[in-house]
Amino acid sequence: MRNRILVAPSVICSHIVAERIAKASERAVCTPHDHGCAQIGADHEQTERTLLNLARNPNVAGATVVGLGCEHLQSGPFADRIAAEGVPVRETAIQDVGGSDACIEEGIDATAELTRTALSDDGTDATLADLTVGVVSSDLDRSTREIADPVVGETVDALLDAGARVVVAGTERLAAHPDAAAARGATATVAEEIRTACERDAARPGSAQRIARHAANAEFEAVVGTWGGARIDEFVPYGGQVTINEGLALIDAPSRFEEAATALAAAGASIVVHVTADGIPTGHPVVPVLKVTGDGTTATALVADIDLDARAVESEAILDELVRVADGGPTAAEEHGLTTFAINRVGPSL
């Protein structure tokens, strides 16, 4: 896959320094975020879990953790947690080394050291069975439901038949269909976890539930067209990793692309398929993102930003693209250097 060095700020206060460190290396990527301090309970745990599992993503060959020094998510202990997972890691903190300039210099040297190790790692050709593919459909436009989602759903079925792992996002769209959603659980435990998520999302304010409101006006199978026909083998909390060796997992993440892509990457996805009628062009710093649309206007207007026009391809073409990208071929978002990053919040930060 990508063999990147992740430059991870442990806190919002160090993200500018982390970005400058990453810019000094062609193989480095940065995940700037608004968290790491003034968070408590479930939100703090979720932020740390997400960043830890991003460092474990198959595209990451090493990580440089960049801290401030007084934050809640301390960079030193966090780097130790990454090391315990077998990921090569280095750590630096602004207050510990004498300021931003010194931290940038130390971080660049640390990242360069990790890069040399990454370049020495031998690559292998990817097969479908080797892949963990993330899937998110970020809208419920008619072209998405009727054209793009079904083609992606057929692709998911083919991936599962080949022995791959697939993880899908977008739990808020299930709130209007709790019984049908729970029925897709492969076990009673998974079914109950899905039902609990449906009840939680149904109780959230309407202003936060645009996708959920649209989902209520559609049949369940149209709402989850990207799932394919398989049962859900595992329900994964936001920021958690998939543990099944093969099969279909549902990540507890919203449909909004930035937050969903981060959750899919943390879950272990090496590639993400993003269905978009709006033509959201941006990718993700950790995983390559394959853009698929069923909207003719979007496909024409954003021809250089959309990888696949679902009106003109079948699932075999998407499978071919997945193998090409897994073998190192760039996606449209990578060609343009477009990335975005966000971590979902359980509640408001203090």
Secondary structure as UniProt FT lines:
FT   STRAND          4..9
FT   HELIX           12..14
FT   HELIX           15..23
FT   TURN            26..27
FT   STRAND          28..30
FT   HELIX           41..55
FT   TURN            58..59
FT   STRAND          60..67
FT   HELIX           75..84
FT   TURN            85..86
FT   STRAND          89..93
FT   HELIX           94..97
FT   HELIX           100..120
FT   HELIX           128..130
FT   STRAND          132..137
FT   HELIX           142..143
FT   HELIX           144..148
FT   HELIX           149..161
FT   TURN            162..163
FT   STRAND          165..168
FT   HELIX           171..174
FT   TURN            175..176
FT   HELIX           178..183
FT   HELIX           188..202
FT   HELIX           206..208
FT   HELIX           210..215
FT   TURN            216..217
FT   HELIX           220..223
FT   HELIX           225..227
FT   TURN            228..229
FT   STRAND          234..236
FT   TURN            238..239
FT   STRAND          247..251
FT   HELIX           257..267
FT   STRAND          271..275
FT   STRAND          289..293
FT   HELIX           296..301
FT   TURN            302..305
FT   STRAND          308..309
FT   TURN            310..312
FT   HELIX           315..326
FT   TURN            327..328
FT   HELIX           332..336
//
